[in-house]
Amino acid sequence: MTAFTLVVQLTLLNLSILTLINGHLVYGIAIAIVSVNTPMILARYMIKPHGSIINSAGNTARSIRALTPRFSGFRSLGGGKK
């Protein structure tokens, strides 16, 4: 988990430097701020592995379901009986 956080943080920092070089000051500063806050953001939404892989996969699926919007059925999407 630490290696993943470090890779994401360094990638965002490089992207920030590139956007600053290209003259996009606001975007560069915003990306740098996100880069500094990356460990906190990832710690909040990533699940730390403990137990078996099946439990980790179930916890990840549960978190994804909690973050995605729910549809009330296919009728709201135009399907179903008319």
Number of C-alpha atoms within 10 A of each C-alpha: 13 8 8 10 17 14 12 16 19 14 13 20 20 16 17 24 17 13 17 17 11 10 10 13 13 12 14 21 16 11 19 20 14 16 22 14 12 18 17 11 13 14 12 10 12 12 14 12 13 8 8 8 10 9 12 15 13 11 16 17 12 11 14 12 11 10 10 8 8 8 9 8 10 10 11 9 9 9 9 9 6 5
